Structure formats: C-alpha cells, structure tokens
C-alpha cells in the first residue's frame, strides 16, 4: 500500500504543527507557503536596534499548546514592564495617573461586559456548548447567548450606570484587543476570553499583554520547522484546490499540480479569496470569506528619544487606541548615538488605514495623543490587513459571527480541512494558542481519515 500523501497550505504555527503531527504518524507531507519565510502572522525580526515581534507577541503558561512548544524547545520568557505613568483620553480631555489607577477604573465596567461568562462558557474550550444538544440548562440562557452575539462589548455600558470615562477606557481597551472597531465586534468574544482566564480581568491582561519570549516567536517557529523532514516550499502561492471525498489536487500559481490524499488549509479568512475552490465553499463558509472578520487594525513599533516608561489609552476614533513602552535601549547602542538612549513602544489601533507603520510622522501623531513633548526617532511594523497573504491581523469576530461563522469551517465533507487560529475553539484571536490547537486537532483528524 502506498504511503498517504498530504499537503499543508501555509507555514505558520498551525501548518508547522500539523505537518509535524502528520510526519510523526508516517504520512508523507509537504508544505507550500506563499511567503518567503515560515511563521505566518508570527514574525520576529531585528529592527530599530532590537528584535521585534511584527505579529504575535505575548505568551503564557496557561496557554497549554503554546507552553508545550516553549517547553519542547527550551525557550524562556520575560515580562513586559509595568508603566510608571498612564495617560488616557476621555470626553476629549487628557488625564494622567498610574497604570494601577487605570486598572481599578476598568474593573466595574468590565465586570458588566463579562457578565454571563460563567454560565455561557462552563468549559471555555467548548464555546458553543449552550447551543448544543448536550446543554440541559434553561432555554433563556440560549436566548441571551444568541442575543449577546448581536451586541458589541460596549453595548452593555449604554444603560446610564457608567461614566463617560469608564466607557472611553473600555472603548480603548477593546479597540486594541479586538484590533478593530469594538462597536462592530461580538460581545461573546470578550466573555469567552475572560472565561479562558478564570473569569478574571487581571489574568486576561496577563495572558495577552505581559510575557514575551526571550528569543522571540522565531525561537519556537524556527525550531518547529527544523524538526520537519518534509519539504517546506517557500514563495509558493496556491491558486486552486480541487477537493473530494477521496482526495485533493492543489494547483500552484506556477501551474504545477500536486495530487494528495488530503489537504490542510491554514490560510486565514482574509486571504481565502486568493484561492479558487472546486467545488466552491459551502454558502455558510463563503459568506464569512466575503464578510471577513472584524480585524481591521494595525500594530506599530515606535522608537522615542530618551527613556520613558509610559502607557496610554484613547477611544474610537483615535489614530491609535493604546501605547505602551516595551524596551529601553542603552545610550551606548550604536543604533542610538544620542546620550539619552531610546524607548521602543508598541501601539495598536482599530483601523490600519489611519496609520502608516513606516512613517515616523504618522508615529509622531500617535505619540502626540498622549505625550506631544516626546520625539519620535523611527517606527516600523507590518500592515497585515493590506498583506495579500493575510488580509487581517489576528482573528476577531463581528457581531453574529460567534454563533454563525467560524465553526462552519470545521467540516467540509471532503478531504480538504481547515486549521488556524481563525477556527480555534479556545483562543481564536490575540495569541497563537489557537493556531497550535487547530493544527494539532486537524492533523489528528486527517490521520484517522487516512488510517
């Protein structure tokens, strides 16, 4: 009997872990990747005198799949700094205080936003449990669950109980967290994120914004790639995938075709339109490809003259919603001849078209929101939304897409399968945990299918 052959489309975390699992099971596998590098939306690169994460950044030991990889490859972590001063904009006014003060002001409105997380997500890795036949609770819980999917996280604060300052702080928080306009995002996503964090806001913040890899994300994805014996064909975009109940054919942009017993597609929703599917994707899937997610924002790294340990929030429609200092470069660094040294801060905004990640003048406008006295030296980043091979930053859901969206890609009824953070049952966005989860589970499904 011939050895089964599988093709993995995409060499991000989902594709790499899927290929490794298939390889371990004795399946002949190859990866085709449109970019000229591995890692996908995780990308560590030396810029502005320091290794920077252009994509995914933070990790945590409570993300089981990621922590397994960190342990497997002997990587270490270190914390992001706690800011000396915090700045926030509310009702058009700039205020100043401490990061702890901001955290305290967020507690009350966030508790309202997270309301229902325990009854909706008793097992947060089974996000649609209350809609399943296994759910034995009251029907009104299902009704409220569905209703929250048609609301944004900020809608919970529109009842007159909360101050404009509380609303503006939450607007800023979720503009950055959702990497898109929070008014368009599903409220259920915020509730699941806190459920994945033991229903505690401080733990949610710790999981998504506190610990980074000492060697960067590349310390994991490069090691994963090195463990593969299979070909990883870079700069090899896919044009078409024909799929049936018995196999698949992958056609590359070059015209080359690859026959396979199964194919795993790890391309995010924002880039699925670059591939022709035959037969066409089911209507429920194609609707999501046409709608896309709520992931419209940008991440920019900004180098500032001198050492400044700061944190800032600004609500919609600010140029950027959040800024925080991450690295302090030594005055003797050859990249920074100025005696003051420099600070590298990271900033997130909800609309990528409001900021040029490579234009210091655009970065200066961002910094001016909170500290117009600071001088921007340089900036860098990658516009993931404008990138043909991603079309989005991390996957965040629009209203209605939590209960009627991502899960449709779980079963195509053919030998074509989808994997990636977009389809994860756990951390669907903001961290790479979900990509590893689906890469593993999808590969195991293929192994059973080809056994």
SEKELO-596045 format. One record per residue (C-alpha): y negated, z, x; residue in one letter; residue number from 0. Coordinates in pm, 1 decimal. Layout:
<keses>
        y        z        x torro vexpa
        Y        Z        X     A   NUM
...
</keses>
This chain:
<keses>
        y        z        x torro vexpa
      0.0      0.0      0.0     X     0
   -343.9    -96.1    131.8     X     1
   -590.1    182.6    213.2     X     2
   -852.7    209.4    -64.6     X     3
  -1199.6     91.9     36.5     X     4
  -1525.6    245.0    -89.0     X     5
  -1888.6    150.3    -33.3     X     6
  -2164.2    411.4    -34.4     X     7
  -2511.5    276.8   -103.8     X     8
  -2767.7    495.2     74.7     X     9
  -2751.6    717.0    384.7     X    10
  -2943.0   1017.8    253.5     X    11
  -2781.9   1358.9    213.7     X    12
  -2581.0   1250.9    -92.9     X    13
  -2449.7    938.9     75.9     X    14
  -2362.6   1111.7    401.9     X    15
  -2170.6   1397.1    240.9     X    16
  -1992.4   1156.3      4.7     X    17
  -1883.7    935.2    294.4     X    18
  -1765.3   1236.1    493.0     X    19
  -1557.2   1358.9    198.0     X    20
  -1404.8   1014.8    140.1     X    21
  -1331.2    976.9    509.5     X    22
  -1156.0   1314.5    516.8     X    23
   -934.9   1201.9    226.4     X    24
   -826.1    896.0    423.4     X    25
  -1028.0    641.3    226.2     X    26
  -1177.7    350.9    417.6     X    27
  -1552.8    378.7    365.1     X    28
  -1874.9    215.0    480.4     X    29
  -2239.5    298.2    416.8     X    30
  -2511.2     42.1    355.6     X    31
  -2868.7    169.5    388.4     X    32
  -3189.0    -22.9    316.1     X    33
  -3396.9    177.4    565.0     X    34
  -3371.8    162.1    942.4     X    35
  -3270.1    529.5    962.4     X    36
  -3046.2    787.3    796.7     X    37
  -3176.3   1083.5    595.4     X    38
  -3326.1    919.0    287.0     X    39
  -3608.9   1132.4    147.1     X    40
  -3543.6   1385.7    421.4     X    41
  -3721.2   1264.3    733.0     X    42
  -3814.7   1474.4   1034.7     X    43
  -4046.7   1301.6   1280.8     X    44
  -4268.5   1412.1   1568.5     X    45
  -4627.8   1351.7   1462.1     X    46
  -4963.7   1510.1   1544.9     X    47
  -4805.5   1711.2   1825.0     X    48
  -4532.3   1879.3   1617.0     X    49
  -4204.0   1793.4   1439.1     X    50
  -4297.2   1746.2   1072.5     X    51
  -4095.3   1701.4    754.8     X    52
  -4229.7   1391.4    583.9     X    53
  -3995.4   1458.6    293.0     X    54
  -3778.1   1757.8    205.6     X    55
  -3883.2   2074.3    390.5     X    56
  -3758.6   2415.4    273.5     X    57
  -3406.7   2561.3    256.7     X    58
  -3248.0   2890.0    155.4     X    59
  -2919.3   3078.0    183.1     X    60
  -2896.0   3088.0   -197.2     X    61
  -2855.7   2709.6   -198.1     X    62
  -2478.8   2709.2   -136.4     X    63
  -2419.6   2347.2    -41.0     X    64
  -2714.7   2332.0    196.4     X    65
  -2631.8   2666.7    353.8     X    66
  -2277.7   2543.5    417.4     X    67
  -2417.4   2248.5    613.4     X    68
  -2658.9   2473.2    802.8     X    69
  -2364.1   2693.3    898.3     X    70
  -2137.4   2398.5    977.5     X    71
  -2383.6   2252.1   1227.7     X    72
  -2507.1   2578.3   1378.3     X    73
  -2865.2   2538.5   1261.9     X    74
  -3119.1   2819.4   1226.1     X    75
  -3418.3   2886.7   1003.1     X    76
  -3760.7   3047.3   1034.4     X    77
  -4023.0   3148.8    777.6     X    78
  -4343.2   2975.6    681.4     X    79
  -4644.3   3200.8    746.9     X    80
  -4790.1   3432.5    485.8     X    81
  -5153.7   3334.5    444.8     X    82
  -5445.6   3555.7    548.3     X    83
  -5678.0   3418.5    281.0     X    84
  -5619.9   3244.4    -50.5     X    85
  -5863.1   3018.2   -236.2     X    86
  -5830.1   2896.2   -592.0     X    87
  -6038.9   2688.7   -827.2     X    88
  -6073.0   2795.5  -1188.8     X    89
  -6307.4   2662.8  -1453.5     X    90
  -6479.3   2462.7  -1179.9     X    91
  -6550.1   2769.0   -963.7     X    92
  -6404.0   2853.1   -621.7     X    93
  -6263.1   3203.5   -580.5     X    94
  -6131.0   3382.1   -272.5     X    95
  -5881.0   3663.7   -220.6     X    96
  -5531.9   3725.1    -84.9     X    97
  -5205.3   3541.0   -142.1     X    98
  -5065.8   3864.1   -291.2     X    99
  -5355.2   3869.2   -536.3     X   100
  -5272.8   3515.3   -649.6     X   101
  -4905.3   3604.4   -686.2     X   102
  -4998.4   3902.7   -903.3     X   103
  -5218.9   3688.0  -1129.2     X   104
  -4933.0   3440.1  -1176.6     X   105
  -4682.0   3699.1  -1295.9     X   106
  -4793.8   3728.9  -1658.7     X   107
  -4836.1   3358.2  -1744.8     X   108
  -4523.2   3260.9  -1550.4     X   109
  -4319.3   3514.6  -1747.9     X   110
  -4426.1   3326.1  -2060.9     X   111
  -4337.3   2988.6  -1906.8     X   112
  -3994.3   3122.0  -1804.8     X   113
  -3926.3   3277.2  -2144.9     X   114
  -3575.4   3197.3  -2267.0     X   115
  -3433.9   3119.0  -1924.1     X   116
  -3150.4   3371.9  -1960.0     X   117
  -3028.6   3254.0  -2299.8     X   118
  -3074.1   2884.3  -2218.7     X   119
  -2911.7   2898.3  -1874.0     X   120
  -2648.1   3175.3  -1859.2     X   121
  -2486.7   2954.0  -1594.3     X   122
  -2774.6   2756.3  -1441.8     X   123
  -2532.3   2503.4  -1288.1     X   124
  -2427.5   2406.8  -1641.9     X   125
  -2774.0   2305.7  -1762.8     X   126
  -2674.3   2155.0  -2098.1     X   127
  -2433.2   2434.1  -2195.5     X   128
  -2622.6   2528.9  -2511.6     X   129
  -2578.3   2171.3  -2638.6     X   130
  -2204.9   2165.4  -2566.2     X   131
  -1911.3   2242.1  -2794.2     X   132
  -1843.1   2549.8  -2580.2     X   133
  -2166.9   2714.9  -2687.8     X   134
  -2097.5   2979.6  -2952.5     X   135
  -2448.0   3118.9  -2991.9     X   136
  -2690.7   3075.1  -3282.3     X   137
  -2796.1   2724.4  -3381.8     X   138
  -3161.1   2825.0  -3346.6     X   139
  -3108.9   2859.6  -2968.0     X   140
  -3013.1   2492.2  -2951.9     X   141
  -3313.9   2402.2  -3164.9     X   142
  -3552.6   2592.5  -2938.9     X   143
  -3386.3   2443.2  -2629.8     X   144
  -3445.5   2090.4  -2759.1     X   145
  -3799.4   2177.6  -2864.3     X   146
  -3888.0   2303.7  -2515.2     X   147
  -3779.6   1969.6  -2367.5     X   148
  -4061.5   1809.8  -2565.7     X   149
  -4314.3   2057.6  -2423.8     X   150
  -4475.2   2094.5  -2083.9     X   151
  -4460.1   2426.8  -1898.3     X   152
  -4832.5   2472.1  -1966.1     X   153
  -4795.5   2439.3  -2344.6     X   154
  -4664.4   2795.6  -2353.6     X   155
  -5008.5   2917.0  -2241.9     X   156
  -5210.6   2747.9  -2517.4     X   157
  -5184.4   3033.0  -2768.1     X   158
  -5506.0   3210.2  -2671.8     X   159
  -5333.0   3500.3  -2493.7     X   160
  -5408.1   3372.9  -2142.7     X   161
  -5728.5   3333.1  -1949.5     X   162
  -5850.2   3003.1  -1812.1     X   163
  -5788.7   3142.2  -1465.2     X   164
  -5422.4   3207.9  -1543.5     X   165
  -5386.5   2860.0  -1693.9     X   166
  -5554.5   2694.8  -1394.9     X   167
  -5333.2   2879.6  -1147.0     X   168
  -5019.1   2772.3  -1333.3     X   169
  -5151.3   2416.7  -1359.6     X   170
  -5195.7   2413.9   -980.9     X   171
  -4853.4   2567.0   -918.4     X   172
  -4664.8   2317.3  -1132.8     X   173
  -4872.2   2016.7  -1021.3     X   174
  -4733.8   2084.5   -673.4     X   175
  -4387.3   2195.5   -785.7     X   176
  -4333.8   1906.2  -1024.9     X   177
  -4501.0   1667.4   -774.6     X   178
  -4654.9   1507.8  -1081.5     X   179
  -4881.4   1587.1  -1376.8     X   180
  -4740.3   1912.6  -1519.4     X   181
  -4873.5   1823.6  -1864.3     X   182
  -4614.4   1542.6  -1873.5     X   183
  -4321.0   1741.0  -1733.0     X   184
  -4039.0   1907.6  -1924.7     X   185
  -4072.4   2284.8  -1970.5     X   186
  -3694.3   2318.2  -1937.7     X   187
  -3705.3   2224.5  -1571.0     X   188
  -3921.1   2527.4  -1487.6     X   189
  -3686.0   2750.2  -1685.8     X   190
  -3380.9   2617.7  -1501.9     X   191
  -3546.7   2657.9  -1161.8     X   192
  -3613.5   3024.6  -1228.1     X   193
  -3258.7   3065.5  -1364.9     X   194
  -3134.5   2928.2  -1030.7     X   195
  -3348.2   3202.3   -871.8     X   196
  -3205.6   3500.8  -1060.9     X   197
  -3487.6   3462.5  -1317.1     X   198
  -3739.5   3594.1  -1063.3     X   199
  -4059.6   3413.8   -963.0     X   200
  -4070.2   3565.8   -609.3     X   201
  -3720.2   3434.8   -539.9     X   202
  -3812.3   3092.2   -678.1     X   203
  -4106.4   3083.8   -436.8     X   204
  -3882.8   3198.4   -152.2     X   205
  -3621.7   2930.7   -221.3     X   206
  -3871.4   2646.7   -241.3     X   207
  -4154.3   2738.8     -2.2     X   208
  -4055.0   2997.3    256.4     X   209
  -3783.3   2899.5    508.2     X   210
  -3761.5   2587.4    723.6     X   211
  -3501.5   2458.4    967.9     X   212
  -3580.9   2528.5   1333.4     X   213
  -3462.2   2180.1   1430.8     X   214
  -3586.3   2020.0   1113.1     X   215
  -3382.6   1842.6    847.0     X   216
  -3272.0   1599.6   1116.8     X   217
  -3072.8   1885.1   1269.3     X   218
  -2844.6   1852.5    965.2     X   219
  -2851.9   1486.3    860.4     X   220
  -2811.7   1353.3   1214.4     X   221
  -2512.4   1581.9   1268.5     X   222
  -2361.8   1467.7    938.8     X   223
  -2399.4   1105.0   1043.9     X   224
  -2245.3   1179.7   1383.6     X   225
  -1935.7   1321.2   1211.4     X   226
  -1869.4    989.0   1039.4     X   227
  -1630.0    738.4   1191.3     X   228
  -1720.9    477.9    933.9     X   229
  -1988.7    209.1    979.1     X   230
  -2343.4    302.1    878.9     X   231
  -2519.8    -30.5    833.2     X   232
  -2894.5     27.4    853.0     X   233
  -3163.7   -217.9    735.7     X   234
  -2907.6   -348.6    487.9     X   235
  -3050.7   -355.6    133.7     X   236
  -2827.8   -419.4   -166.7     X   237
  -2920.6   -696.9   -409.5     X   238
  -2645.5   -675.9   -670.0     X   239
  -2348.9   -461.3   -771.8     X   240
  -2073.3   -600.5   -992.3     X   241
  -1851.4   -326.8  -1128.9     X   242
  -1545.3   -298.9  -1349.8     X   243
  -1262.1    -60.6  -1428.1     X   244
  -1065.4   -180.2  -1128.1     X   245
  -1323.4   -222.2   -853.0     X   246
  -1666.2   -340.5   -747.0     X   247
  -1839.6   -607.8   -542.1     X   248
  -2157.4   -528.1   -351.9     X   249
  -2386.7   -819.1   -266.9     X   250
  -2635.0   -758.2     13.0     X   251
  -2980.8   -914.0     38.3     X   252
  -2840.3  -1130.8    317.2     X   253
  -2594.2  -1283.7     70.2     X   254
  -2290.2  -1111.4    220.5     X   255
  -2048.3   -964.2    -33.0     X   256
  -1830.3   -656.2     11.1     X   257
  -1528.7   -604.6   -212.2     X   258
  -1448.6   -240.6   -283.4     X   259
  -1219.0    -27.0   -491.2     X   260
  -1516.9    195.3   -572.3     X   261
  -1887.8    217.1   -501.0     X   262
  -2111.8    526.4   -496.0     X   263
  -2479.7    451.8   -553.3     X   264
  -2716.7    718.2   -417.0     X   265
  -3037.5    524.2   -483.3     X   266
  -3297.8    731.3   -675.5     X   267
  -3420.5    624.4  -1018.3     X   268
  -3749.3    498.0   -875.7     X   269
  -3567.0    232.9   -671.8     X   270
  -3276.9    141.1   -900.1     X   271
  -3481.4   -151.7  -1025.5     X   272
  -3433.5   -319.7   -686.4     X   273
  -3061.8   -367.0   -765.2     X   274
  -2910.2   -601.3  -1022.9     X   275
  -2610.5   -453.4  -1204.8     X   276
  -2337.7   -662.0  -1364.2     X   277
  -2259.9   -561.2  -1628.5     X   278
  -2605.1   -420.3  -1695.2     X   279
  -2652.1    -46.9  -1702.3     X   280
  -2593.7    116.5  -2039.4     X   281
  -2903.2    133.3  -2259.2     X   282
  -2949.2    509.2  -2206.8     X   283
  -2945.4    460.3  -1828.1     X   284
  -3172.1    156.3  -1829.4     X   285
  -3424.1    343.7  -2043.0     X   286
  -3459.1    604.9  -1766.5     X   287
  -3487.9    337.3  -1497.2     X   288
  -3770.3    179.3  -1697.7     X   289
  -3942.5    511.1  -1775.1     X   290
  -3890.4    659.9  -1427.8     X   291
  -3931.3   1032.4  -1370.2     X   292
  -4247.9   1242.3  -1363.8     X   293
  -4250.6   1217.5   -984.5     X   294
  -4588.0   1054.1   -913.2     X   295
  -4734.2   1279.3   -644.8     X   296
  -4788.0   1295.0   -271.1     X   297
  -4734.5   1522.6     26.0     X   298
  -4974.6   1507.6    320.7     X   299
  -4984.8   1690.6    652.8     X   300
  -5338.9   1773.5    768.6     X   301
  -5445.9   1879.6   1117.4     X   302
  -5751.7   2109.1   1117.4     X   303
  -5956.3   2213.5   1419.2     X   304
  -5900.8   2580.3   1510.8     X   305
  -5653.3   2833.9   1376.5     X   306
  -5688.4   2901.6   1002.5     X   307
  -5411.6   3072.8    805.2     X   308
  -5506.3   2967.2    452.9     X   309
  -5361.0   2893.2    111.5     X   310
  -5526.4   2712.2   -178.7     X   311
  -5470.6   2611.0   -542.7     X   312
  -5661.8   2357.4   -753.4     X   313
  -5570.1   2244.0  -1107.9     X   314
  -5547.3   1893.7  -1252.7     X   315
  -5725.5   1656.4  -1193.0     X   316
  -5792.2   1779.3   -838.7     X   317
  -5729.0   1544.9   -548.5     X   318
  -5457.0   1786.2   -431.2     X   319
  -5312.2   2088.4   -608.7     X   320
  -5203.4   2303.6   -316.4     X   321
  -5261.1   2352.7     55.9     X   322
  -5102.2   2599.0    295.6     X   323
  -5109.3   2646.3    672.7     X   324
  -4771.7   2586.3    836.0     X   325
  -4813.1   2551.3   1214.3     X   326
  -5063.7   2673.2   1472.8     X   327
  -5080.9   2458.3   1786.2     X   328
  -5166.0   2613.1   2121.0     X   329
  -5501.7   2522.7   2282.1     X   330
  -5310.4   2401.6   2590.5     X   331
  -5116.4   2147.8   2384.2     X   332
  -5200.7   1805.4   2533.1     X   333
  -5238.5   1674.2   2180.1     X   334
  -5520.9   1925.5   2125.4     X   335
  -5763.2   1942.4   2417.1     X   336
  -6008.6   2149.4   2215.8     X   337
  -6019.8   2514.6   2326.3     X   338
  -5973.3   2634.9   1968.8     X   339
  -5628.3   2481.8   1921.7     X   340
  -5547.0   2348.4   1576.8     X   341
  -5372.0   2418.2   1247.8     X   342
  -5132.2   2186.7   1070.3     X   343
  -5137.3   2245.2    694.8     X   344
  -4931.2   2082.2    421.8     X   345
  -5079.7   1973.7     91.0     X   346
  -4929.2   1847.8   -234.2     X   347
  -5091.4   1657.2   -518.9     X   348
  -4974.7   1523.5   -853.4     X   349
  -5096.5   1162.8   -806.9     X   350
  -5015.2    965.7   -492.4     X   351
  -5286.4    710.2   -563.1     X   352
  -5559.5    977.0   -527.7     X   353
  -5490.6   1036.5   -159.8     X   354
  -5435.6    816.4    145.3     X   355
  -5189.8   1012.6    358.4     X   356
  -5301.3    827.5    671.1     X   357
  -5679.6    854.4    624.6     X   358
  -5849.8   1163.9    777.1     X   359
  -6148.6   1109.5    546.0     X   360
  -5918.1   1143.0    244.6     X   361
  -5764.0   1455.2    400.6     X   362
  -6112.1   1598.8    458.4     X   363
  -6186.4   1558.8     86.9     X   364
  -5873.7   1762.0     13.6     X   365
  -5971.0   2041.6    252.4     X   366
  -6325.8   2040.1    114.0     X   367
  -6192.3   2156.0   -221.7     X   368
  -6134.8   2499.0    -67.1     X   369
  -6297.8   2510.2    277.5     X   370
  -6570.0   2247.9    335.6     X   371
  -6657.4   2424.2    661.0     X   372
  -6325.6   2317.5    821.4     X   373
  -6296.1   1996.3   1023.7     X   374
  -6001.7   1763.5    975.3     X   375
  -5884.8   1609.0   1302.5     X   376
  -5595.5   1396.9   1176.6     X   377
  -5343.9   1357.9    896.6     X   378
  -5010.8   1193.1    830.0     X   379
  -4740.6   1155.7    569.0     X   380
  -4534.5    903.6    379.6     X   381
  -4611.3    766.4     33.4     X   382
  -4268.5    798.6   -125.0     X   383
  -4385.7    670.3   -463.7     X   384
  -4511.8    346.7   -306.6     X   385
  -4195.7    317.2    -94.4     X   386
  -3976.6     36.6   -234.5     X   387
  -3658.8    224.3   -147.2     X   388
  -3750.3    547.8   -324.9     X   389
  -4025.8    479.9   -580.2     X   390
  -4071.4    855.9   -622.8     X   391
  -4087.6   1185.9   -438.7     X   392
  -3832.6   1448.7   -545.1     X   393
  -3687.8   1403.3   -892.6     X   394
  -3882.1   1584.5  -1165.4     X   395
  -3834.6   1520.6  -1534.7     X   396
  -4073.1   1404.9  -1803.2     X   397
  -4071.1   1559.5  -2146.7     X   398
  -3747.9   1467.2  -2323.1     X   399
  -3560.3   1370.4  -2007.2     X   400
  -3389.2   1705.1  -1951.3     X   401
  -3169.5   1669.5  -2259.8     X   402
  -3172.6   1289.3  -2278.4     X   403
  -3189.9   1142.6  -1930.2     X   404
  -3023.8   1235.4  -1603.2     X   405
  -2678.8   1322.1  -1745.4     X   406
  -2621.9    968.1  -1874.3     X   407
  -2554.5    859.3  -1516.1     X   408
  -2254.6   1091.1  -1488.9     X   409
  -2005.0    838.7  -1626.0     X   410
  -2031.9    460.3  -1612.4     X   411
  -1672.5    398.7  -1735.5     X   412
  -1622.1    179.7  -1427.6     X   413
  -1553.2    217.9  -1055.6     X   414
  -1927.3    248.7   -991.9     X   415
  -2057.1    603.5   -964.7     X   416
  -2398.4    762.8   -909.4     X   417
  -2480.9   1050.8   -675.8     X   418
  -2806.8   1203.0   -554.9     X   419
  -3049.9   1479.9   -639.5     X   420
  -3164.0   1287.9   -949.3     X   421
  -2830.6   1365.7  -1118.4     X   422
  -2762.2   1718.0   -994.3     X   423
  -2660.5   1992.8  -1232.8     X   424
  -2825.9   2255.6  -1013.6     X   425
  -3134.8   2191.2   -800.9     X   426
  -3230.4   1849.4   -932.4     X   427
  -3562.9   1844.2   -752.3     X   428
  -3776.3   2007.0   -482.6     X   429
  -3487.9   2084.3   -236.5     X   430
  -3192.7   1879.6   -102.0     X   431
  -2927.9   2110.5   -250.4     X   432
  -2874.1   1882.2   -549.2     X   433
  -2811.8   1576.7   -332.8     X   434
  -2532.5   1756.6   -148.4     X   435
  -2387.2   1888.0   -474.8     X   436
  -2356.0   1543.7   -631.9     X   437
  -2246.5   1369.9   -312.9     X   438
  -1955.0   1611.4   -292.2     X   439
  -1858.8   1613.1   -661.4     X   440
  -1886.1   1236.2   -695.7     X   441
  -1676.0   1174.5   -385.2     X   442
  -1406.6   1406.3   -521.3     X   443
  -1407.6   1211.8   -848.4     X   444
  -1358.4    887.2   -656.4     X   445
  -1076.7   1041.1   -451.3     X   446
   -894.0   1140.8   -769.7     X   447
   -960.3    798.8   -918.2     X   448
   -815.5    614.9   -617.5     X   449
   -522.0    850.9   -559.1     X   450
</keses>
